[in-house]
């Protein structure tokens, strides 16, 4: 040591550099000569589940040990209250024997109510004290201190737990050298820098499952008390959403008040929301824990966080989120990534974003408290317009022959999603359907009546394709209520007709006919031949569903007469199809075939695969019922190909059902079985249980035969 000092003085080395040189060349004190630090806090009193995460931690340690490198598990990560520290401590206490040279622990206070993040120098000095370094031997500046810290830890089998880190920069100086120490880090942020630069293992921590949440409550409150109120327990688990801090707060309240029914606590949580999870003690308050993350956001991030909580639906796509928060897509993507890194937003595998229900409540509350009232209102208007205009474009792709509705132009900040083709339109509807329903609800709550009925209209073709009868009924009940507020008879006419059709498809015959006649009367009063024709066709379908094919055929014939005055061959073909079907149901097969052949020619001539598939299906039915089973299969098979291409799963089930009948008649039992099995599964998925049961009986009989 004296030689090094003399050499440093001769070379005129600065004191700070001299201290760093000394720390680097001086050997660390052997573990047997210094204290063995045991800084871990006590393990959590109650810990349940997390087996997958515990196994992942152990596997990471084993993998790094086998490779001969320091283990850094950076992302025991997740939002406030998800149990990151509990997981780290539980694992650490399970594995104490693997770290005979001691354990260091530091709360880095990255997210704390009463102070900023702990300076690196404070943490390093604490570690040096724990390692037995005398105050006079501690170097002056931070680089030399960290060098000494690494020298002392090098070669030792130690565990270092760095809890509640603010960011990677706070952690990097605390990483030891050598190949024997293990480091566990917890943070509310995704420490991407550690993963990229230091080969850290990323372990995101999600919410507890329902079973784990139940077990946590049972461990704290008592299994007998839970067994006495299973409904209340299920509601508490649902409302807490698997968040350990929320469950712990509820369990603590139940323990403090053993005579209070759990149903009463659940009711308070339902009514009061986050207020029921607040406490003067910040460590027992979910709003306080969330506020520490919120205060670390920039103003722009805070605004985006609050507005995203108001989004219609349980999750949201990037284009919709961009309209909601009022930013171009590239900037919106960056903001959403920052909120995801802060564990305030989750991104699903399909690229959609969602918030935990309790975080969403907190975000919505802060939006109403901190943002001017007009900001959330404009945001909601933007996102509802996004849904409306994109759905309108998607509907035009699904059925270009359907009568469109005229929309007001979108606002300047609204960029509807670009949908290049039919497949993209259908996929967009599949992904956004729940959001569209929620958008209509949002519009109805704010009295945006025009938007409400127009959203119902844009969903019509999609609901047909996927057989979503109950959803169609719900959106058109709202659509008609909205149309009644408008001074537009055409809107009311369409709404009554669409609601009548929706009632028809779910078996509400009396209500269906009532709405359809109201639509017909409005159209007649305003000399609206187009809507009269459409409504007669819907009346044909309604009476056909009721089993009155005579009335159905009469309405379909009247629809054809009106369509021929409008010079629209596709609509004319639709009426011919309808006439053909009802004529066939009446046993008038030759007349039925003539109508459907004429319809097929028109649909093919005007490129309407939807109508073409209907005509082919009808012709298959007619051929089967006239004993021409080969011809029936010849019609059914191209109909199936068109329906699959259209994604028309509702009608696909019906056509497969009919194809199976013809295959059985031809003695092709294997082909019939395959068709009926697929149809049965489609019926079940569409909750058409009577049809599914009927086919199951046919399949059983086929198997016996």
FIBA-280326 format. One record per residue (C-alpha): residue number from 1; residue in one letter; x, y, z. Coordinates in pm, whole numbers, plus 50000, padded with zeros to 5 digits. Each point is the difference from the previous one (the first is absolute). Layout:
(NUM "A" (X Y Z)) ...
END
This chain:
(1 "X" (50000 50000 50000)) (2 "X" (50286 50241 50084)) (3 "X" (50164 49924 49668)) (4 "X" (49682 50081 49812)) (5 "X" (49960 50327 50190)) (6 "X" (50364 50102 49927)) (7 "X" (49954 49911 49633)) (8 "X" (49680 50202 49981)) (9 "X" (50168 50304 50157)) (10 "X" (50299 49973 49763)) (11 "X" (49767 49988 49698)) (12 "X" (49794 50290 50138)) (13 "X" (49682 49787 49994)) (14 "X" (49692 50189 50127)) (15 "X" (49856 49882 50335)) (16 "X" (49683 49861 49845)) (17 "X" (50191 49799 49744)) (18 "X" (50240 49884 50270)) (19 "X" (49711 49869 50211)) (20 "X" (49856 49816 49704)) (21 "X" (50345 49849 49927)) (22 "X" (50033 49890 50361)) (23 "X" (49655 49842 49996)) (24 "X" (50086 49812 49684)) (25 "X" (50334 49859 50115)) (26 "X" (49928 49935 50365)) (27 "X" (49868 49650 50061)) (28 "X" (49653 49977 50153)) (29 "X" (49988 49880 50356)) (30 "X" (49928 49629 50017)) (31 "X" (49644 49909 50087)) (32 "X" (50121 49838 50322)) (33 "X" (50160 50324 50117)) (34 "X" (49706 50237 49946)) (35 "X" (49634 49995 50094)) (36 "X" (49755 49792 49798)) (37 "X" (49714 50240 49918)) (38 "X" (49647 49875 50059)) (39 "X" (49799 50299 49882)) (40 "X" (49690 49829 49863)) (41 "X" (49675 50119 50155)) (42 "X" (49768 49735 50140)) (43 "X" (49818 49789 49742)) (44 "X" (49634 50078 49931)) (45 "X" (49774 49855 50265)) (46 "X" (49756 49862 49742)) (47 "X" (50112 49893 49657)) (48 "X" (49800 49790 49755)) (49 "X" (50046 49880 49645)) (50 "X" (50256 50154 49765)) (51 "X" (50149 49656 49934)) (52 "X" (50074 50083 49638)) (53 "X" (50186 50319 50095)) (54 "X" (50192 49830 50283)) (55 "X" (50107 49724 49764)) (56 "X" (50105 50260 49742)) (57 "X" (50221 50176 50256)) (58 "X" (50165 49673 50099)) (59 "X" (50049 49902 49637)) (60 "X" (50163 50337 49925)) (61 "X" (50243 49957 50289)) (62 "X" (50082 49643 49898)) (63 "X" (50051 50101 49638)) (64 "X" (50232 50287 50087)) (65 "X" (50194 49787 50248)) (66 "X" (50052 49735 49736)) (67 "X" (50123 50267 49760)) (68 "X" (50231 50148 50262)) (69 "X" (49853 50352 50004)) (70 "X" (49833 50238 50240)) (71 "X" (49622 49962 50012)) (72 "X" (49791 50311 49963)) (73 "X" (49624 49947 50012)) (74 "X" (49886 50348 49911)) (75 "X" (49633 49986 49934)) (76 "X" (49837 49865 50300)) (77 "X" (49791 50275 49857)) (78 "X" (49641 50114 50013)) (79 "X" (49773 50269 50130)) (80 "X" (49969 50121 50354)) (81 "X" (49855 49739 50234)) (82 "X" (50056 49700 49776)) (83 "X" (50238 49834 50251)) (84 "X" (50348 50048 49853)) (85 "X" (50178 50045 50334)) (86 "X" (49809 49710 50156)) (87 "X" (50106 49773 49717)) (88 "X" (50366 50104 50026)) (89 "X" (50010 49955 50378)) (90 "X" (49812 49672 49995)) (91 "X" (50241 49857 49744)) (92 "X" (50301 50142 50183)) (93 "X" (49905 49843 50333)) (94 "X" (49934 49667 49826)) (95 "X" (50356 50004 49860)) (96 "X" (50206 50143 50290)) (97 "X" (50220 49693 50013)) (98 "X" (50124 50074 49649)) (99 "X" (50152 50332 50117)) (100 "X" (50227 49919 50295)) (101 "X" (50198 50323 49961)) (102 "X" (49697 50213 50082)) (103 "X" (49715 50205 49859)) (104 "X" (49984 50371 49929)) (105 "X" (49670 50186 49971)) (106 "X" (49921 50356 49901)) (107 "X" (49672 50181 49947)) (108 "X" (50087 50232 49711)) (109 "X" (49675 50196 50056)) (110 "X" (49941 50042 49630)) (111 "X" (49628 50046 50067)) (112 "X" (49944 50137 50349)) (113 "X" (49765 50261 50142)) (114 "X" (50243 50205 50208)) (115 "X" (50331 50010 49811)) (116 "X" (50168 49962 49666)) (117 "X" (50204 49696 49896)) (118 "X" (50286 49911 50233)) (119 "X" (50332 50136 49864)) (120 "X" (50238 49730 49889)) (121 "X" (50268 50129 50238)) (122 "X" (49773 49951 50300)) (123 "X" (49930 49639 49901)) (124 "X" (50366 49920 49932)) (125 "X" (50110 50152 50332)) (126 "X" (49738 49789 50178)) (127 "X" (50130 49687 49831)) (128 "X" (50359 50085 50095)) (129 "X" (49894 50044 50361)) (130 "X" (49822 49664 49992)) (131 "X" (50312 49839 49856)) (132 "X" (50206 50127 50296)) (133 "X" (50199 50275 49828)) (134 "X" (50126 50242 50263)) (135 "X" (49901 50364 49939)) (136 "X" (50364 50108 49959)) (137 "X" (50050 49746 49722)) (138 "X" (49704 50118 49788)) (139 "X" (50125 50187 49689)) (140 "X" (49901 50360 49946)) (141 "X" (49811 49987 49671)) (142 "X" (49725 49774 49867)) (143 "X" (50193 49816 49724)) (144 "X" (50261 49889 50253)) (145 "X" (49728 49898 50247)) (146 "X" (49826 49785 49740)) (147 "X" (50335 49848 49900)) (148 "X" (50068 49907 50362)) (149 "X" (49647 49859 50035)) (150 "X" (50050 49780 49695)) (151 "X" (50340 49886 50126)) (152 "X" (49852 49894 50333)) (153 "X" (49715 49810 49839)) (154 "X" (50208 49835 49727)) (155 "X" (50033 49626 50047)) (156 "X" (49733 49984 50269)) (157 "X" (49675 49811 49978)) (158 "X" (49775 50285 50097)) (159 "X" (49645 50108 49926)) (160 "X" (49938 50368 49933)) (161 "X" (49637 50116 49997)) (162 "X" (49938 50343 49850)) (163 "X" (49637 50083 50071)) (164 "X" (49782 50268 49841)) (165 "X" (50244 50128 49739)) (166 "X" (49914 50319 49814)) (167 "X" (50188 49912 49680)) (168 "X" (50299 49814 49864)) (169 "X" (50239 50289 50070)) (170 "X" (49934 49965 50372)) (171 "X" (50083 49629 49986)) (172 "X" (50302 49968 49771)) (173 "X" (50261 50139 50249)) (174 "X" (49877 49746 50257)) (175 "X" (50057 49694 49783)) (176 "X" (50295 49795 50134)) (177 "X" (50278 49862 49788)) (178 "X" (50121 49644 50010)) (179 "X" (49799 49690 49931)) (180 "X" (49858 49892 50332)) (181 "X" (49748 50261 50125)) (182 "X" (49630 50003 49924)) (183 "X" (49800 50320 49965)) (184 "X" (49622 50031 50027)) (185 "X" (49845 50330 49896)) (186 "X" (49640 50114 50028)) (187 "X" (49859 50300 49820)) (188 "X" (49674 50141 49872)) (189 "X" (50179 50081 49677)) (190 "X" (50120 49757 49738)) (191 "X" (50378 50033 50031)) (192 "X" (50071 49950 49632)) (193 "X" (50356 50133 50030)) (194 "X" (50096 49723 50240)) (195 "X" (49859 49735 49770)) (196 "X" (50181 50143 49698)) (197 "X" (50336 50088 50156)) (198 "X" (50039 49760 50291)) (199 "X" (49819 49685 49884)) (200 "X" (49741 50042 50272)) (201 "X" (49706 49762 50027)) (202 "X" (49662 50166 49959)) (203 "X" (49726 49861 50228)) (204 "X" (49672 50191 49973)) (205 "X" (49765 49940 50289)) (206 "X" (49631 49975 49917)) (207 "X" (49691 49991 50220)) (208 "X" (49911 49698 50209)) (209 "X" (49761 49749 49850)) (210 "X" (49656 49956 50155)) (211 "X" (50112 49689 50190)) (212 "X" (50313 50173 50134)) (213 "X" (49797 50305 50101)) (214 "X" (49755 49778 50186)) (215 "X" (50289 49821 50174)) (216 "X" (50153 50333 50107)) (217 "X" (49672 50112 50156)) (218 "X" (49956 49662 50169)) (219 "X" (50351 50013 50148)) (220 "X" (49932 50340 50155)) (221 "X" (49630 49995 50081)) (222 "X" (49944 49631 50062)) (223 "X" (49859 49726 49779)) (224 "X" (49687 49959 50215)) (225 "X" (49902 50364 49964)) (226 "X" (50044 49981 49625)) (227 "X" (49802 49677 49977)) (228 "X" (49708 50169 50179)) (229 "X" (49967 50269 49729)) (230 "X" (50112 49856 49665)) (231 "X" (49808 50254 49789)) (232 "X" (50152 50294 50187)) (233 "X" (50349 49850 49970)) (234 "X" (49957 49951 49625)) (235 "X" (49893 50365 49970)) (236 "X" (50298 50120 50204)) (237 "X" (50239 49797 49786)) (238 "X" (49840 50140 49684)) (239 "X" (50009 50362 50120)) (240 "X" (50363 49975 50114)) (241 "X" (50096 49852 49664)) (242 "X" (50282 49789 50140)) (243 "X" (50196 50301 50131)) (244 "X" (50177 49882 50319)) (245 "X" (50003 50343 50167)) (246 "X" (49625 50039 49952)) (247 "X" (49939 49650 50131)) (248 "X" (50228 50069 50297)) (249 "X" (49816 50322 50085)) (250 "X" (49664 49822 49987)) (251 "X" (50133 49711 50209)) (252 "X" (50138 50244 50257)) (253 "X" (49665 50175 50024)) (254 "X" (49823 49668 50046)) (255 "X" (50242 49900 50277)) (256 "X" (49961 50332 50181)) (257 "X" (49620 49963 49986)) (258 "X" (49937 49627 50050)) (259 "X" (49627 50057 50051)) (260 "X" (49948 50182 49670)) (261 "X" (49854 49779 49727)) (262 "X" (50221 49966 49697)) (263 "X" (49697 50089 49787)) (264 "X" (49997 50342 50165)) (265 "X" (50370 50051 49922)) (266 "X" (49937 49893 49640)) (267 "X" (49709 50242 49970)) (268 "X" (50215 50284 50132)) (269 "X" (50274 49915 49749)) (270 "X" (49746 49993 49717)) (271 "X" (49845 50335 50093)) (272 "X" (50309 50192 50114)) (273 "X" (50253 49854 49758)) (274 "X" (50353 50118 50068)) (275 "X" (49888 50202 50301)) (276 "X" (49932 49671 50175)) (277 "X" (50366 49905 49948)) (278 "X" (50141 50324 50141)) (279 "X" (50164 50043 50339)) (280 "X" (50199 50261 50191)) (281 "X" (50289 49752 50004)) (282 "X" (50149 50025 49647)) (283 "X" (50118 49640 50016)) (284 "X" (49638 49889 50041)) (285 "X" (49847 50230 49738)) (286 "X" (49963 49904 49636)) (287 "X" (49933 50359 49881)) (288 "X" (50319 50111 50175)) (289 "X" (50201 49721 49838)) (290 "X" (49864 50092 49656)) (291 "X" (50064 50369 50058)) (292 "X" (50373 49936 50042)) (293 "X" (50013 49860 49647)) (294 "X" (49776 50276 49865)) (295 "X" (50216 50280 50141)) (296 "X" (50305 49860 49821)) (297 "X" (49829 50051 49660)) (298 "X" (50048 50307 49784)) (299 "X" (49702 50227 49944)) (300 "X" (49941 49857 49654)) (301 "X" (50015 49645 50135)) (302 "X" (49758 50089 50281)) (303 "X" (49749 50141 49752)) (304 "X" (50025 49690 49779)) (305 "X" (49964 49774 50306)) (306 "X" (49682 50177 50106)) (307 "X" (49843 50003 49654)) (308 "X" (50077 49634 49933)) (309 "X" (49796 49912 50308)) (310 "X" (49693 50148 49830)) (311 "X" (50032 49783 49689)) (312 "X" (49687 49809 49898)) (313 "X" (50047 49628 50052)) (314 "X" (50234 49792 50210)) (315 "X" (50300 50048 49769)) (316 "X" (50102 50220 49711)) (317 "X" (50209 49985 49684)) (318 "X" (50280 50243 49922)) (319 "X" (49810 50190 49725)) (320 "X" (49698 50046 50227)) (321 "X" (50221 50104 50291)) (322 "X" (50174 50256 49779)) (323 "X" (49664 50163 49919)) (324 "X" (49897 49986 50365)) (325 "X" (50308 50178 50134)) (326 "X" (50024 50232 49699)) (327 "X" (50345 49911 49867)) (328 "X" (50131 49859 49673)) (329 "X" (50058 49626 50013)) (330 "X" (50383 50015 50039)) (331 "X" (49978 50234 50300)) (332 "X" (49709 49805 50148)) (333 "X" (50199 49677 49970)) (334 "X" (50287 50159 50194)) (335 "X" (49768 50123 50276)) (336 "X" (49835 49661 50033)) (337 "X" (50341 49831 50020)) (338 "X" (50100 50239 50279)) (339 "X" (49683 49920 50194)) (340 "X" (50061 49630 49942)) (341 "X" (50358 50037 50129)) (342 "X" (49858 50170 50308)) (343 "X" (49773 49695 50059)) (344 "X" (49688 50213 49966)) (345 "X" (49889 49848 49670)) (346 "X" (50014 49647 49864)) (347 "X" (50054 49904 49639)) (348 "X" (49848 49670 49894)) (349 "X" (50151 49763 49749)) (350 "X" (49764 50128 49731)) (351 "X" (50137 50353 50040)) (352 "X" (49700 50135 50192)) (353 "X" (50035 50199 50322)) (354 "X" (49809 49964 50325)) (355 "X" (50008 50120 50361)) (356 "X" (49926 49804 50314)) (357 "X" (49652 50099 50118)) (358 "X" (50125 50167 50320)) (359 "X" (50275 50189 49816)) (360 "X" (49740 50108 49747)) (361 "X" (49779 50137 50277)) (362 "X" (50291 50194 50141)) (363 "X" (50092 50136 49657)) (364 "X" (49640 50103 49926)) (365 "X" (49973 50177 50335)) (366 "X" (50321 50194 49939)) (367 "X" (49882 50091 49646)) (368 "X" (49679 50153 50136)) (369 "X" (50187 50178 50279)) (370 "X" (50299 50134 49807)) (371 "X" (49888 50048 49641)) (372 "X" (49766 50278 49886)) (373 "X" (49649 49860 49945)) (374 "X" (50007 50059 49625)) (375 "X" (50318 49791 49952)) (376 "X" (49845 49659 50088)) (377 "X" (49685 50090 49806)) (378 "X" (50194 50083 49684)) (379 "X" (50209 49685 50043)) (380 "X" (49690 49782 50019)) (381 "X" (49851 50170 49697)) (382 "X" (50318 49932 49803)) (383 "X" (50014 49631 50084)) (384 "X" (49627 49948 49936)) (385 "X" (50041 50165 49660)) (386 "X" (50297 49774 49934)) (387 "X" (49785 49694 50065)) (388 "X" (49709 50133 49794)) (389 "X" (50198 50095 49690)) (390 "X" (50218 49690 50002)) (391 "X" (49695 49777 50049)) (392 "X" (49824 50176 49713)) (393 "X" (50296 49930 49769)) (394 "X" (50020 49641 50122)) (395 "X" (49628 49946 49940)) (396 "X" (50033 50130 49642)) (397 "X" (50275 49743 49942)) (398 "X" (49790 49716 50144)) (399 "X" (49694 50088 49789)) (400 "X" (50048 50270 49734)) (401 "X" (49640 49946 49879)) (402 "X" (49846 50094 50336)) (403 "X" (49834 50345 50015)) (404 "X" (50255 50227 50174)) (405 "X" (49934 50271 50257)) (406 "X" (50140 50350 49956)) (407 "X" (50239 50099 50278)) (408 "X" (50119 50343 50101)) (409 "X" (50371 50045 49921)) (410 "X" (50234 49892 50283)) (411 "X" (50176 50263 50208)) (412 "X" (50350 50111 49897)) (413 "X" (50167 49789 50271)) (414 "X" (49810 49683 49908)) (415 "X" (50187 49757 49775)) (416 "X" (49781 49694 49924)) (417 "X" (50187 49673 49964)) (418 "X" (50102 49909 49646)) (419 "X" (49840 49670 49894)) (420 "X" (50123 49873 49664)) (421 "X" (49760 49713 49932)) (422 "X" (49718 49773 50113)) (423 "X" (50220 49783 50224)) (424 "X" (50143 50305 50178)) (425 "X" (49649 50139 50054)) (426 "X" (49872 49676 50152)) (427 "X" (50308 49967 50222)) (428 "X" (49958 50360 50116)) (429 "X" (49639 49936 50099)) (430 "X" (50104 49683 50184)) (431 "X" (50265 50189 50196)) (432 "X" (49797 50315 50068)) (433 "X" (49649 49863 50052)) (434 "X" (49990 50049 50378)) (435 "X" (50148 50349 49956)) (436 "X" (49732 50086 49745)) (437 "X" (49725 49893 50239)) (438 "X" (50160 50208 50274)) (439 "X" (50039 50296 49763)) (440 "X" (49628 49989 49926)) (441 "X" (49927 49991 50373)) (442 "X" (50231 50300 50050)) (443 "X" (49824 50192 49722)) (444 "X" (49657 49918 50144)) (445 "X" (50102 50116 50348)) (446 "X" (50105 50337 49854)) (447 "X" (49697 50048 49778)) (448 "X" (50189 49967 49671)) (449 "X" (49688 49855 49839)) (450 "X" (50114 50014 49638)) (451 "X" (50313 49803 50082)) (452 "X" (49805 49742 50200)) (453 "X" (49772 49886 49719)) (454 "X" (50276 50029 49739)) (455 "X" (50226 49771 50205)) (456 "X" (49715 49749 50015)) (457 "X" (49970 50017 49622)) (458 "X" (50370 49946 49935)) (459 "X" (49994 49679 50207)) (460 "X" (49719 49839 49800)) (461 "X" (50196 49799 49746)) (462 "X" (50254 49883 50257)) (463 "X" (49726 49879 50234)) (464 "X" (49855 49804 49707)) (465 "X" (50335 49845 49913)) (466 "X" (50071 49886 50353)) (467 "X" (49643 49924 50107)) (468 "X" (50001 50241 50294)) (469 "X" (49624 50024 50043)) (470 "X" (49991 50118 50359)) (471 "X" (50256 50273 49932)) (472 "X" (49804 50113 49694)) (473 "X" (49685 50023 50211)) (474 "X" (50179 50207 50268)) (475 "X" (50160 50250 49762)) (476 "X" (49674 50055 49813)) (477 "X" (49799 50055 50316)) (478 "X" (50245 50281 50071)) (479 "X" (49995 50102 49633)) (480 "X" (49623 50041 49989)) (481 "X" (49996 50193 50329)) (482 "X" (50258 50239 49852)) (483 "X" (49822 50032 49663)) (484 "X" (49684 50114 50178)) (485 "X" (50191 50309 50117)) (486 "X" (50086 50097 49642)) (487 "X" (49788 50192 49757)) (488 "X" (50081 49746 49730)) (489 "X" (49717 49766 49895)) (490 "X" (50240 49791 49789)) (491 "X" (50207 49927 50310)) (492 "X" (49690 49889 50192)) (493 "X" (49886 49790 49703)) (494 "X" (50333 49820 49981)) (495 "X" (50020 49958 50376)) (496 "X" (49655 49838 50026)) (497 "X" (50081 49770 49709)) (498 "X" (50339 49900 50142)) (499 "X" (49854 49939 50346)) (500 "X" (49720 49795 49845)) (501 "X" (50260 49788 49820)) (502 "X" (50199 49964 50323)) (503 "X" (49686 49881 50182)) (504 "X" (49930 49752 49717)) (505 "X" (50342 49841 50032)) (506 "X" (49959 49933 50374)) (507 "X" (49642 49871 49974)) (508 "X" (49808 50306 50124)) (509 "X" (49735 49978 49730)) (510 "X" (49730 50232 50133)) (511 "X" (50248 50276 50075)) (512 "X" (50169 49949 49664)) (513 "X" (49677 50042 49802)) (514 "X" (49904 50306 50206)) (515 "X" (50326 50180 49921)) (516 "X" (49994 49897 49634)) (517 "X" (49648 50131 49952)) (518 "X" (50103 50326 50168)) (519 "X" (50291 50023 49757)) (520 "X" (49769 49925 49706)) (521 "X" (49754 50269 50108)) (522 "X" (50273 50263 50037)) (523 "X" (50141 49914 49658)) (524 "X" (49656 50018 49839)) (525 "X" (49923 50335 50167)) (526 "X" (50317 50144 49848)) (527 "X" (49959 49824 49662)) (528 "X" (50325 49818 50063)) (529 "X" (49983 49705 49761)) (530 "X" (50351 49881 50083)) (531 "X" (49929 49951 50367)) (532 "X" (49658 49854 49923)) (533 "X" (50169 49735 49786)) (534 "X" (50262 49920 50263)) (535 "X" (49735 49972 50270)) (536 "X" (49780 49766 49794)) (537 "X" (50303 49776 49961)) (538 "X" (50056 50004 50374)) (539 "X" (49631 49921 50056)) (540 "X" (50044 49703 49769)) (541 "X" (50281 49876 50222)) (542 "X" (49799 50064 50317)) (543 "X" (49699 49804 49879)) (544 "X" (50224 49726 49868)) (545 "X" (50160 49964 50344)) (546 "X" (49651 49973 50146)) (547 "X" (49919 49720 49754)) (548 "X" (49746 50194 49792)) (549 "X" (50156 49956 49657)) (550 "X" (49692 50129 49817)) (551 "X" (50025 50344 50162)) (552 "X" (50377 49989 49963)) (553 "X" (49972 49935 49626)) (554 "X" (49749 50283 49960)) (555 "X" (50233 50252 50166)) (556 "X" (50299 49878 49800)) (557 "X" (49800 50039 49678)) (558 "X" (49902 50357 50095)) (559 "X" (50366 50076 50074)) (560 "X" (50096 49877 49651)) (561 "X" (49736 50223 49840)) (562 "X" (50134 50307 50180)) (563 "X" (50366 49915 49935)) (564 "X" (49929 49976 49625)) (565 "X" (49886 50366 50007)) (566 "X" (50331 50099 50160)) (567 "X" (50229 49852 49733)) (568 "X" (50221 49817 50250)) (569 "X" (50069 49646 49874)) (570 "X" (50175 49884 50319)) (571 "X" (49701 50090 50214)) (572 "X" (49777 49836 49740)) (573 "X" (50211 49685 50034)) (574 "X" (49964 50010 50380)) (575 "X" (49620 50002 49961)) (576 "X" (50014 49713 49750)) (577 "X" (50208 49798 50246)) (578 "X" (49745 50069 50272)) (579 "X" (49715 49900 49771)) (580 "X" (50181 49683 49900)) (581 "X" (50055 49893 50360)) (582 "X" (49639 50050 50106)) (583 "X" (49867 49836 49685)) (584 "X" (50219 49698 50079)) (585 "X" (49867 49989 50354)) (586 "X" (49651 49986 49850)) (587 "X" (50106 49708 49779)) (588 "X" (49986 50207 49681)) (589 "X" (50342 49876 49892)) (590 "X" (49999 50084 49628)) (591 "X" (49893 50358 50070)) (592 "X" (50258 50017 50277)) (593 "X" (50277 49877 49769)) (594 "X" (49910 50261 49737)) (595 "X" (50023 50282 50255)) (596 "X" (50331 49879 50145)) (597 "X" (50157 49938 49658)) (598 "X" (49908 50357 49900)) (599 "X" (50141 50129 50329)) (600 "X" (50325 49808 49951)) (601 "X" (50051 50149 49653)) (602 "X" (49948 50356 50127)) (603 "X" (50224 49955 50305)) (604 "X" (50282 49860 49791)) (605 "X" (49959 50269 49735)) (606 "X" (50026 50276 50262)) (607 "X" (50271 49837 50213)) (608 "X" (49801 49938 50316)) (609 "X" (50144 49683 50158)) (610 "X" (49776 50037 50306)) (611 "X" (49683 49972 49790)) (612 "X" (50162 49735 49780)) (613 "X" (50058 49778 50302)) (614 "X" (49633 50037 50103)) (615 "X" (49880 49907 49651)) (616 "X" (50225 49693 49990)) (617 "X" (49888 49891 50346)) (618 "X" (49635 50035 49897)) (619 "X" (50062 49804 49682)) (620 "X" (50168 49728 50207)) (621 "X" (49695 49981 50224)) (622 "X" (49765 49983 49701)) (623 "X" (50206 49727 49831)) (624 "X" (50014 49792 50318)) (625 "X" (49626 50020 50053)) (626 "X" (49932 49895 49642)) (627 "X" (50224 49694 50029)) (628 "X" (50292 50139 49799)) (629 "X" (50261 49949 50269)) (630 "X" (50308 50014 49777)) (631 "X" (49876 50335 49868)) (632 "X" (49943 50115 50359)) (633 "X" (50362 49925 50092)) (634 "X" (50108 50175 49680)) (635 "X" (49825 50318 50125)) (636 "X" (50089 49972 50368)) (637 "X" (50374 49965 49948)) (638 "X" (50063 50333 49819)) (639 "X" (49762 50166 50244)) (640 "X" (50223 49875 50283)) (641 "X" (50312 50131 49825)) (642 "X" (49844 50346 49969)) (643 "X" (49881 50002 50360)) (644 "X" (50343 49901 50129)) (645 "X" (50158 50274 49794)) (646 "X" (49749 50251 50136)) (647 "X" (50050 49884 50359)) (648 "X" (49623 49952 50013)) (649 "X" (50004 49749 50286)) (650 "X" (49627 50026 50074)) (651 "X" (49883 49895 49656)) (652 "X" (50292 49759 49967)) (653 "X" (49846 49787 50275)) (654 "X" (49665 49988 49820)) (655 "X" (50159 49900 49669)) (656 "X" (50211 49726 50159)) (657 "X" (49684 49872 50165)) (658 "X" (49825 49973 49661)) (659 "X" (50305 49847 49833)) (660 "X" (50003 49723 50262)) (661 "X" (49640 49909 49912)) (662 "X" (50092 49960 49632)) (663 "X" (50312 49799 50078)) (664 "X" (49799 49758 50214)) (665 "X" (49747 49962 49719)) (666 "X" (50291 49903 49774)) (667 "X" (50131 49748 50255)) (668 "X" (50310 50208 50071)) (669 "X" (49988 49972 50375)) (670 "X" (50360 50106 50063)) (671 "X" (49950 50322 49802)) (672 "X" (49670 50063 50177)) (673 "X" (50162 49944 50339)) (674 "X" (50277 50253 49926)) (675 "X" (49748 50262 49883)) (676 "X" (49770 49953 50299)) (677 "X" (50284 50000 50252)) (678 "X" (50124 50334 49869)) (679 "X" (49645 50139 49993)) (680 "X" (49939 49879 50355)) (681 "X" (50308 50181 50130)) (682 "X" (49897 50319 49820)) (683 "X" (49650 49975 50145)) (684 "X" (50146 49961 50348)) (685 "X" (50231 50298 49952)) (686 "X" (49701 50207 49887)) (687 "X" (49793 49873 50297)) (688 "X" (49746 49843 49763)) (689 "X" (49959 49713 50242)) (690 "X" (49683 49845 49855)) (691 "X" (50169 49964 49663)) (692 "X" (50314 49859 50161)) (693 "X" (49797 49743 50197)) (694 "X" (49805 49901 49689)) (695 "X" (50321 49937 49809)) (696 "X" (50148 49806 50289)) (697 "X" (49702 49765 49984)) (698 "X" (50049 49960 49625)) (699 "X" (50368 49925 50057)) (700 "X" (49914 49741 50264)) (701 "X" (49756 49835 49761)) (702 "X" (50259 50009 49724)) (703 "X" (50251 49831 50227)) (704 "X" (49751 49727 50090)) (705 "X" (49914 49942 49635)) 
END
